[in-house]
Amino acid sequence: MATTPEPDLNPGDEATPGTPGAGEDVCEACSGSGKLADGKQCPQCGGSGRVMRGIGGG
Ligand SMILES: [Zn+2]
């Protein structure tokens, strides 16, 4: 088993980038702006405004 470093996932990510069946979606916590109402970086998407979601399946 190869040892690969864990991707830098954000709390809002449900799947790692490149995962088959997963797709990028707008972060619901910040509506895709990457920032919260108080101007702080969104913790769910890490400020990217997008999170990875698992599509189809558990
Ligand atoms: Zn966000």
N, CA, C, O and the ligand as a Tripos MOL2 file, in Angstrom:
@<TRIPOS>MOLECULE
protein
  233   231    59     0     0
PROTEIN
NO_CHARGES

@<TRIPOS>ATOM
      1 N           0.8570   -1.2080    0.0000 N.3       1 MET1
      2 CA          0.0000    0.0000    0.0000 C.3       1 MET1
      3 C           0.8830    1.2440    0.0000 C.2       1 MET1
      4 O           1.7420    1.4140    0.8660 O.2       1 MET1
      5 N           0.6660    2.0780   -0.9490 N.am      2 ALA2
      6 CA          1.4850    3.2790   -1.0650 C.3       2 ALA2
      7 C           1.0620    4.3190   -0.0360 C.2       2 ALA2
      8 O          -0.1150    4.4600    0.2970 O.2       2 ALA2
      9 N           2.0290    5.0130    0.4360 N.am      3 THR3
     10 CA          1.7310    6.0510    1.4080 C.3       3 THR3
     11 C           1.6830    7.4060    0.7120 C.2       3 THR3
     12 O           2.6990    7.9250    0.2480 O.2       3 THR3
     13 N           0.4920    7.9570    0.6510 N.am      4 THR4
     14 CA          0.3490    9.2610    0.0150 C.3       4 THR4
     15 C          -0.0740   10.2850    1.0510 C.2       4 THR4
     16 O          -0.8840    9.9920    1.9310 O.2       4 THR4
     17 N           0.4580   11.4510    0.9470 N.am      5 PRO5
     18 CA          0.0770   12.5060    1.8920 C.3       5 PRO5
     19 C          -1.3900   12.8780    1.7380 C.2       5 PRO5
     20 O          -1.9210   12.9260    0.6280 O.2       5 PRO5
     21 N          -2.0200   13.1330    2.8460 N.am      6 GLU6
     22 CA         -3.4240   13.5090    2.8090 C.3       6 GLU6
     23 C          -3.5940   14.8660    2.1280 C.2       6 GLU6
     24 O          -2.8630   15.8110    2.4220 O.2       6 GLU6
     25 N          -4.5570   14.9540    1.2230 N.am      7 PRO7
     26 CA         -4.8490   16.2510    0.5970 C.3       7 PRO7
     27 C          -5.3080   17.2560    1.6270 C.2       7 PRO7
     28 O          -5.8370   16.8980    2.6790 O.2       7 PRO7
     29 N          -5.1040   18.4720    1.3210 N.am      8 ASP8
     30 CA         -5.4950   19.5210    2.2540 C.3       8 ASP8
     31 C          -6.9880   19.7780    2.1280 C.2       8 ASP8
     32 O          -7.4330   20.6100    1.3370 O.2       8 ASP8
     33 N          -7.7430   19.0470    2.9220 N.am      9 LEU9
     34 CA         -9.1910   19.1690    2.8330 C.3       9 LEU9
     35 C          -9.7140   20.2550    3.7580 C.2       9 LEU9
     36 O          -9.1460   20.5210    4.8170 O.2       9 LEU9
     37 N         -10.7960   20.8670    3.3430 N.am     10 ASN10
     38 CA        -11.4900   21.8260    4.1870 C.3      10 ASN10
     39 C         -12.6100   21.0970    4.9160 C.2      10 ASN10
     40 O         -13.0690   20.0430    4.4760 O.2      10 ASN10
     41 N         -13.0390   21.6650    6.0260 N.am     11 PRO11
     42 CA        -14.1040   21.0170    6.8080 C.3      11 PRO11
     43 C         -15.3570   20.7490    5.9820 C.2      11 PRO11
     44 O         -16.0770   19.7860    6.2440 O.2      11 PRO11
     45 N         -15.6210   21.5880    4.9940 N.am     12 GLY12
     46 CA        -16.8280   21.4360    4.2090 C.3      12 GLY12
     47 C         -16.6950   20.4380    3.0770 C.2      12 GLY12
     48 O         -17.6770   20.1030    2.4150 O.2      12 GLY12
     49 N         -15.4880   19.9690    2.8570 N.am     13 ASP13
     50 CA        -15.2870   19.0170    1.7720 C.3      13 ASP13
     51 C         -15.7880   17.6340    2.1620 C.2      13 ASP13
     52 O         -15.4930   17.1300    3.2460 O.2      13 ASP13
     53 N         -16.5390   17.0420    1.2720 N.am     14 GLU14
     54 CA        -17.0470   15.7040    1.5400 C.3      14 GLU14
     55 C         -16.2440   14.6620    0.7890 C.2      14 GLU14
     56 O         -16.3840   13.4640    1.0340 O.2      14 GLU14
     57 N         -15.4120   15.1140   -0.1150 N.am     15 ALA15
     58 CA        -14.5990   14.1910   -0.8870 C.3      15 ALA15
     59 C         -13.3290   14.9080   -1.3330 C.2      15 ALA15
     60 O         -13.2840   16.1360   -1.4050 O.2      15 ALA15
     61 N         -12.3260   14.1360   -1.6220 N.am     16 THR16
     62 CA        -11.0880   14.7450   -2.0830 C.3      16 THR16
     63 C         -11.2130   15.1100   -3.5590 C.2      16 THR16
     64 O         -11.8830   14.4070   -4.3150 O.2      16 THR16
     65 N         -10.5740   16.2000   -3.9730 N.am     17 PRO17
     66 CA        -10.6000   16.5940   -5.3810 C.3      17 PRO17
     67 C         -10.1010   15.4540   -6.2620 C.2      17 PRO17
     68 O          -9.0730   14.8400   -5.9790 O.2      17 PRO17
     69 N         -10.8320   15.1860   -7.3190 N.am     18 GLY18
     70 CA        -10.4160   14.1230   -8.2190 C.3      18 GLY18
     71 C         -11.1060   12.8100   -7.9140 C.2      18 GLY18
     72 O         -10.9300   11.8300   -8.6380 O.2      18 GLY18
     73 N         -11.8840   12.7830   -6.8570 N.am     19 THR19
     74 CA        -12.5980   11.5650   -6.5200 C.3      19 THR19
     75 C         -13.7140   11.3040   -7.5230 C.2      19 THR19
     76 O         -14.5630   12.1650   -7.7530 O.2      19 THR19
     77 N         -13.7100   10.1190   -8.1150 N.am     20 PRO20
     78 CA        -14.7960    9.7950   -9.0620 C.3      20 PRO20
     79 C         -16.1500    9.8780   -8.3860 C.2      20 PRO20
     80 O         -16.3380    9.3390   -7.2950 O.2      20 PRO20
     81 N         -17.0860   10.5440   -9.0230 N.am     21 GLY21
     82 CA        -18.4150   10.6570   -8.4540 C.3      21 GLY21
     83 C         -18.5730   11.8570   -7.5570 C.2      21 GLY21
     84 O         -19.6760   12.1510   -7.0970 O.2      21 GLY21
     85 N         -17.4760   12.5610   -7.3030 N.am     22 ALA22
     86 CA        -17.5670   13.7490   -6.4660 C.3      22 ALA22
     87 C         -17.5090   14.9840   -7.3460 C.2      22 ALA22
     88 O         -16.8930   14.9760   -8.4120 O.2      22 ALA22
     89 N         -18.1450   16.0220   -6.8960 N.am     23 GLY23
     90 CA        -18.1610   17.2420   -7.6830 C.3      23 GLY23
     91 C         -18.0120   18.4650   -6.8170 C.2      23 GLY23
     92 O         -18.2800   18.4520   -5.6160 O.2      23 GLY23
     93 N         -17.5740   19.5250   -7.4690 N.am     24 GLU24
     94 CA        -17.4050   20.7660   -6.7470 C.3      24 GLU24
     95 C         -18.7400   21.4940   -6.6630 C.2      24 GLU24
     96 O         -19.5040   21.5240   -7.6280 O.2      24 GLU24
     97 N         -19.0110   22.0710   -5.5180 N.am     25 ASP25
     98 CA        -20.2710   22.7700   -5.3450 C.3      25 ASP25
     99 C         -20.0280   24.0600   -4.5690 C.2      25 ASP25
    100 O         -19.0310   24.2070   -3.8620 O.2      25 ASP25
    101 N         -20.9500   24.9730   -4.7200 N.am     26 VAL26
    102 CA        -20.8240   26.2370   -3.9960 C.3      26 VAL26
    103 C         -20.9980   25.9900   -2.5070 C.2      26 VAL26
    104 O         -21.8980   25.2630   -2.0850 O.2      26 VAL26
    105 N         -20.1480   26.5890   -1.7380 N.am     27 CYS27
    106 CA        -20.2050   26.4420   -0.2870 C.3      27 CYS27
    107 C         -21.4660   27.1200    0.2430 C.2      27 CYS27
    108 O         -21.7390   28.2890   -0.0310 O.2      27 CYS27
    109 N         -22.2170   26.3430    1.0070 N.am     28 GLU28
    110 CA        -23.4730   26.8920    1.5170 C.3      28 GLU28
    111 C         -23.2420   27.8660    2.6620 C.2      28 GLU28
    112 O         -24.0560   28.7560    2.9080 O.2      28 GLU28
    113 N         -22.1250   27.6900    3.3590 N.am     29 ALA29
    114 CA        -21.8650   28.5110    4.5360 C.3      29 ALA29
    115 C         -21.6120   29.9700    4.1540 C.2      29 ALA29
    116 O         -21.9570   30.8840    4.9040 O.2      29 ALA29
    117 N         -21.0080   30.1810    2.9840 N.am     30 CYS30
    118 CA        -20.6570   31.5450    2.5980 C.3      30 CYS30
    119 C         -21.2530   31.8970    1.2400 C.2      30 CYS30
    120 O         -20.9650   32.9590    0.6880 O.2      30 CYS30
    121 N         -22.0650   31.0230    0.7130 N.am     31 SER31
    122 CA        -22.7090   31.2380   -0.5800 C.3      31 SER31
    123 C         -21.6940   31.4480   -1.7000 C.2      31 SER31
    124 O         -21.9810   32.1260   -2.6860 O.2      31 SER31
    125 N         -20.5250   30.8730   -1.5460 N.am     32 GLY32
    126 CA        -19.5280   30.9350   -2.6040 C.3      32 GLY32
    127 C         -18.6210   32.1490   -2.5470 C.2      32 GLY32
    128 O         -17.7550   32.3230   -3.4050 O.2      32 GLY32
    129 N         -18.8130   32.9820   -1.5500 N.am     33 SER33
    130 CA        -17.9910   34.1880   -1.4760 C.3      33 SER33
    131 C         -16.6530   33.9020   -0.8070 C.2      33 SER33
    132 O         -15.6870   34.6390   -1.0000 O.2      33 SER33
    133 N         -16.6000   32.8450   -0.0310 N.am     34 GLY34
    134 CA        -15.3710   32.5130    0.6720 C.3      34 GLY34
    135 C         -15.2080   33.2720    1.9750 C.2      34 GLY34
    136 O         -14.2700   33.0420    2.7370 O.2      34 GLY34
    137 N         -16.1320   34.1710    2.2100 N.am     35 LYS35
    138 CA        -16.0650   34.9410    3.4420 C.3      35 LYS35
    139 C         -17.4120   34.9170    4.1430 C.2      35 LYS35
    140 O         -18.4660   34.8020    3.5170 O.2      35 LYS35
    141 N         -17.3450   35.0280    5.4380 N.am     36 LEU36
    142 CA        -18.5800   35.0980    6.2060 C.3      36 LEU36
    143 C         -19.0550   36.5410    6.2880 C.2      36 LEU36
    144 O         -18.3950   37.4670    5.8170 O.2      36 LEU36
    145 N         -20.2210   36.6990    6.9010 N.am     37 ALA37
    146 CA        -20.8310   38.0290    6.9710 C.3      37 ALA37
    147 C         -19.9320   39.0190    7.7060 C.2      37 ALA37
    148 O         -19.9870   40.2230    7.4560 O.2      37 ALA37
    149 N         -19.1090   38.5050    8.6120 N.am     38 ASP38
    150 CA        -18.2470   39.4020    9.3800 C.3      38 ASP38
    151 C         -16.9130   39.6350    8.6990 C.2      38 ASP38
    152 O         -16.0310   40.2950    9.2500 O.2      38 ASP38
    153 N         -16.7670   39.0890    7.4930 N.am     39 GLY39
    154 CA        -15.5530   39.3360    6.7360 C.3      39 GLY39
    155 C         -14.4480   38.3310    6.9780 C.2      39 GLY39
    156 O         -13.3860   38.4010    6.3600 O.2      39 GLY39
    157 N         -14.7000   37.3930    7.8820 N.am     40 LYS40
    158 CA        -13.6890   36.3760    8.1600 C.3      40 LYS40
    159 C         -13.7190   35.2850    7.1020 C.2      40 LYS40
    160 O         -14.7380   35.0530    6.4520 O.2      40 LYS40
    161 N         -12.6020   34.6330    6.9450 N.am     41 GLN41
    162 CA        -12.5250   33.5480    5.9820 C.3      41 GLN41
    163 C         -13.4600   32.4190    6.3900 C.2      41 GLN41
    164 O         -13.4980   32.0100    7.5510 O.2      41 GLN41
    165 N         -14.2000   31.9320    5.4300 N.am     42 CYS42
    166 CA        -15.1460   30.8590    5.7040 C.3      42 CYS42
    167 C         -14.3980   29.5900    6.0930 C.2      42 CYS42
    168 O         -13.5270   29.1310    5.3540 O.2      42 CYS42
    169 N         -14.7330   29.0230    7.2440 N.am     43 PRO43
    170 CA        -14.0340   27.8240    7.7060 C.3      43 PRO43
    171 C         -14.4690   26.5710    6.9570 C.2      43 PRO43
    172 O         -13.7390   25.5800    6.9310 O.2      43 PRO43
    173 N         -15.6180   26.6050    6.3640 N.am     44 GLN44
    174 CA        -16.1310   25.4160    5.7000 C.3      44 GLN44
    175 C         -15.4040   25.1370    4.3870 C.2      44 GLN44
    176 O         -15.1520   23.9840    4.0390 O.2      44 GLN44
    177 N         -15.0760   26.1880    3.6760 N.am     45 CYS45
    178 CA        -14.4340   26.0050    2.3690 C.3      45 CYS45
    179 C         -13.0150   26.5420    2.3820 C.2      45 CYS45
    180 O         -12.3090   26.4590    1.3770 O.2      45 CYS45
    181 N         -12.5980   27.0860    3.4980 N.am     46 GLY46
    182 CA        -11.2410   27.6050    3.5890 C.3      46 GLY46
    183 C         -11.0450   28.8700    2.7760 C.2      46 GLY46
    184 O          -9.9160   29.2390    2.4550 O.2      46 GLY46
    185 N         -12.1450   29.5350    2.4440 N.am     47 GLY47
    186 CA        -12.0520   30.7790    1.7090 C.3      47 GLY47
    187 C         -12.1200   30.5990    0.2010 C.2      47 GLY47
    188 O         -12.0430   31.5710   -0.5500 O.2      47 GLY47
    189 N         -12.2630   29.3630   -0.2370 N.am     48 SER48
    190 CA        -12.3180   29.1200   -1.6810 C.3      48 SER48
    191 C         -13.7190   29.3610   -2.2260 C.2      48 SER48
    192 O         -13.8970   29.6200   -3.4170 O.2      48 SER48
    193 N         -14.7030   29.2750   -1.3530 N.am     49 GLY49
    194 CA        -16.0760   29.4750   -1.7930 C.3      49 GLY49
    195 C         -16.6960   28.2180   -2.3890 C.2      49 GLY49
    196 O         -17.8660   28.1990   -2.7690 O.2      49 GLY49
    197 N         -15.8990   27.1940   -2.4590 N.am     50 ARG50
    198 CA        -16.4130   25.9450   -3.0450 C.3      50 ARG50
    199 C         -15.9790   24.7470   -2.2040 C.2      50 ARG50
    200 O         -14.9030   24.7460   -1.6050 O.2      50 ARG50
    201 N         -16.8080   23.7650   -2.1740 N.am     51 VAL51
    202 CA        -16.4930   22.5480   -1.4430 C.3      51 VAL51
    203 C         -16.7170   21.3420   -2.3530 C.2      51 VAL51
    204 O         -17.4680   21.4040   -3.3270 O.2      51 VAL51
    205 N         -16.0650   20.2760   -2.0180 N.am     52 MET52
    206 CA        -16.2550   19.0490   -2.7770 C.3      52 MET52
    207 C         -17.3950   18.2460   -2.1700 C.2      52 MET52
    208 O         -17.4350   18.0080   -0.9630 O.2      52 MET52
    209 N         -18.3080   17.8390   -3.0180 N.am     53 ARG53
    210 CA        -19.4370   17.0620   -2.5210 C.3      53 ARG53
    211 C         -19.4410   15.6870   -3.1590 C.2      53 ARG53
    212 O         -19.1240   15.5060   -4.3340 O.2      53 ARG53
    213 N         -19.8090   14.7410   -2.3370 N.am     54 GLY54
    214 CA        -19.9640   13.3990   -2.8770 C.3      54 GLY54
    215 C         -21.2770   13.3040   -3.6190 C.2      54 GLY54
    216 O         -22.3250   13.6790   -3.0940 O.2      54 GLY54
    217 N         -21.2240   12.8110   -4.8180 N.am     55 ILE55
    218 CA        -22.4410   12.7150   -5.6300 C.3      55 ILE55
    219 C         -22.7910   11.2480   -5.8720 C.2      55 ILE55
    220 O         -21.9500   10.4550   -6.2960 O.2      55 ILE55
    221 N         -24.0180   10.9140   -5.6000 N.am     56 GLY56
    222 CA        -24.4590    9.5530   -5.8590 C.3      56 GLY56
    223 C         -23.7440    8.5700   -4.9600 C.2      56 GLY56
    224 O         -22.5520    8.3190   -5.1350 O.2      56 GLY56
    225 N         -24.4280    8.0340   -4.0390 N.am     57 GLY57
    226 CA        -23.7770    7.1300   -3.1160 C.3      57 GLY57
    227 C         -23.7340    7.7050   -1.7250 C.2      57 GLY57
    228 O         -24.1550    8.8380   -1.4920 O.2      57 GLY57
    229 N         -23.2370    6.9390   -0.8290 N.am     58 GLY58
    230 CA        -23.3330    7.2860    0.5410 C.3      58 GLY58
    231 C         -22.4050    8.3550    0.9900 C.2      58 GLY58
    232 O         -22.4130    8.7270    2.1630 O.2      58 GLY58
    233 ZN        -17.5240   28.7990    2.4340 Zn       59 ZN59
@<TRIPOS>BOND
     1     1     2 1
     2     2     3 1
     3     3     4 2
     4     3     5 am
     5     5     6 1
     6     6     7 1
     7     7     8 2
     8     7     9 am
     9     9    10 1
    10    10    11 1
    11    11    12 2
    12    11    13 am
    13    13    14 1
    14    14    15 1
    15    15    16 2
    16    15    17 am
    17    17    18 1
    18    18    19 1
    19    19    20 2
    20    19    21 am
    21    21    22 1
    22    22    23 1
    23    23    24 2
    24    23    25 am
    25    25    26 1
    26    26    27 1
    27    27    28 2
    28    27    29 am
    29    29    30 1
    30    30    31 1
    31    31    32 2
    32    31    33 am
    33    33    34 1
    34    34    35 1
    35    35    36 2
    36    35    37 am
    37    37    38 1
    38    38    39 1
    39    39    40 2
    40    39    41 am
    41    41    42 1
    42    42    43 1
    43    43    44 2
    44    43    45 am
    45    45    46 1
    46    46    47 1
    47    47    48 2
    48    47    49 am
    49    49    50 1
    50    50    51 1
    51    51    52 2
    52    51    53 am
    53    53    54 1
    54    54    55 1
    55    55    56 2
    56    55    57 am
    57    57    58 1
    58    58    59 1
    59    59    60 2
    60    59    61 am
    61    61    62 1
    62    62    63 1
    63    63    64 2
    64    63    65 am
    65    65    66 1
    66    66    67 1
    67    67    68 2
    68    67    69 am
    69    69    70 1
    70    70    71 1
    71    71    72 2
    72    71    73 am
    73    73    74 1
    74    74    75 1
    75    75    76 2
    76    75    77 am
    77    77    78 1
    78    78    79 1
    79    79    80 2
    80    79    81 am
    81    81    82 1
    82    82    83 1
    83    83    84 2
    84    83    85 am
    85    85    86 1
    86    86    87 1
    87    87    88 2
    88    87    89 am
    89    89    90 1
    90    90    91 1
    91    91    92 2
    92    91    93 am
    93    93    94 1
    94    94    95 1
    95    95    96 2
    96    95    97 am
    97    97    98 1
    98    98    99 1
    99    99   100 2
   100    99   101 am
   101   101   102 1
   102   102   103 1
   103   103   104 2
   104   103   105 am
   105   105   106 1
   106   106   107 1
   107   107   108 2
   108   107   109 am
   109   109   110 1
   110   110   111 1
   111   111   112 2
   112   111   113 am
   113   113   114 1
   114   114   115 1
   115   115   116 2
   116   115   117 am
   117   117   118 1
   118   118   119 1
   119   119   120 2
   120   119   121 am
   121   121   122 1
   122   122   123 1
   123   123   124 2
   124   123   125 am
   125   125   126 1
   126   126   127 1
   127   127   128 2
   128   127   129 am
   129   129   130 1
   130   130   131 1
   131   131   132 2
   132   131   133 am
   133   133   134 1
   134   134   135 1
   135   135   136 2
   136   135   137 am
   137   137   138 1
   138   138   139 1
   139   139   140 2
   140   139   141 am
   141   141   142 1
   142   142   143 1
   143   143   144 2
   144   143   145 am
   145   145   146 1
   146   146   147 1
   147   147   148 2
   148   147   149 am
   149   149   150 1
   150   150   151 1
   151   151   152 2
   152   151   153 am
   153   153   154 1
   154   154   155 1
   155   155   156 2
   156   155   157 am
   157   157   158 1
   158   158   159 1
   159   159   160 2
   160   159   161 am
   161   161   162 1
   162   162   163 1
   163   163   164 2
   164   163   165 am
   165   165   166 1
   166   166   167 1
   167   167   168 2
   168   167   169 am
   169   169   170 1
   170   170   171 1
   171   171   172 2
   172   171   173 am
   173   173   174 1
   174   174   175 1
   175   175   176 2
   176   175   177 am
   177   177   178 1
   178   178   179 1
   179   179   180 2
   180   179   181 am
   181   181   182 1
   182   182   183 1
   183   183   184 2
   184   183   185 am
   185   185   186 1
   186   186   187 1
   187   187   188 2
   188   187   189 am
   189   189   190 1
   190   190   191 1
   191   191   192 2
   192   191   193 am
   193   193   194 1
   194   194   195 1
   195   195   196 2
   196   195   197 am
   197   197   198 1
   198   198   199 1
   199   199   200 2
   200   199   201 am
   201   201   202 1
   202   202   203 1
   203   203   204 2
   204   203   205 am
   205   205   206 1
   206   206   207 1
   207   207   208 2
   208   207   209 am
   209   209   210 1
   210   210   211 1
   211   211   212 2
   212   211   213 am
   213   213   214 1
   214   214   215 1
   215   215   216 2
   216   215   217 am
   217   217   218 1
   218   218   219 1
   219   219   220 2
   220   219   221 am
   221   221   222 1
   222   222   223 1
   223   223   224 2
   224   223   225 am
   225   225   226 1
   226   226   227 1
   227   227   228 2
   228   227   229 am
   229   229   230 1
   230   230   231 1
   231   231   232 2
@<TRIPOS>SUBSTRUCTURE
     1 MET1         2 RESIDUE 1 A MET
     2 ALA2         6 RESIDUE 1 A ALA
     3 THR3        10 RESIDUE 1 A THR
     4 THR4        14 RESIDUE 1 A THR
     5 PRO5        18 RESIDUE 1 A PRO
     6 GLU6        22 RESIDUE 1 A GLU
     7 PRO7        26 RESIDUE 1 A PRO
     8 ASP8        30 RESIDUE 1 A ASP
     9 LEU9        34 RESIDUE 1 A LEU
    10 ASN10       38 RESIDUE 1 A ASN
    11 PRO11       42 RESIDUE 1 A PRO
    12 GLY12       46 RESIDUE 1 A GLY
    13 ASP13       50 RESIDUE 1 A ASP
    14 GLU14       54 RESIDUE 1 A GLU
    15 ALA15       58 RESIDUE 1 A ALA
    16 THR16       62 RESIDUE 1 A THR
    17 PRO17       66 RESIDUE 1 A PRO
    18 GLY18       70 RESIDUE 1 A GLY
    19 THR19       74 RESIDUE 1 A THR
    20 PRO20       78 RESIDUE 1 A PRO
    21 GLY21       82 RESIDUE 1 A GLY
    22 ALA22       86 RESIDUE 1 A ALA
    23 GLY23       90 RESIDUE 1 A GLY
    24 GLU24       94 RESIDUE 1 A GLU
    25 ASP25       98 RESIDUE 1 A ASP
    26 VAL26      102 RESIDUE 1 A VAL
    27 CYS27      106 RESIDUE 1 A CYS
    28 GLU28      110 RESIDUE 1 A GLU
    29 ALA29      114 RESIDUE 1 A ALA
    30 CYS30      118 RESIDUE 1 A CYS
    31 SER31      122 RESIDUE 1 A SER
    32 GLY32      126 RESIDUE 1 A GLY
    33 SER33      130 RESIDUE 1 A SER
    34 GLY34      134 RESIDUE 1 A GLY
    35 LYS35      138 RESIDUE 1 A LYS
    36 LEU36      142 RESIDUE 1 A LEU
    37 ALA37      146 RESIDUE 1 A ALA
    38 ASP38      150 RESIDUE 1 A ASP
    39 GLY39      154 RESIDUE 1 A GLY
    40 LYS40      158 RESIDUE 1 A LYS
    41 GLN41      162 RESIDUE 1 A GLN
    42 CYS42      166 RESIDUE 1 A CYS
    43 PRO43      170 RESIDUE 1 A PRO
    44 GLN44      174 RESIDUE 1 A GLN
    45 CYS45      178 RESIDUE 1 A CYS
    46 GLY46      182 RESIDUE 1 A GLY
    47 GLY47      186 RESIDUE 1 A GLY
    48 SER48      190 RESIDUE 1 A SER
    49 GLY49      194 RESIDUE 1 A GLY
    50 ARG50      198 RESIDUE 1 A ARG
    51 VAL51      202 RESIDUE 1 A VAL
    52 MET52      206 RESIDUE 1 A MET
    53 ARG53      210 RESIDUE 1 A ARG
    54 GLY54      214 RESIDUE 1 A GLY
    55 ILE55      218 RESIDUE 1 A ILE
    56 GLY56      222 RESIDUE 1 A GLY
    57 GLY57      226 RESIDUE 1 A GLY
    58 GLY58      230 RESIDUE 1 A GLY
    59 ZN59       233 GROUP 0 **** ****
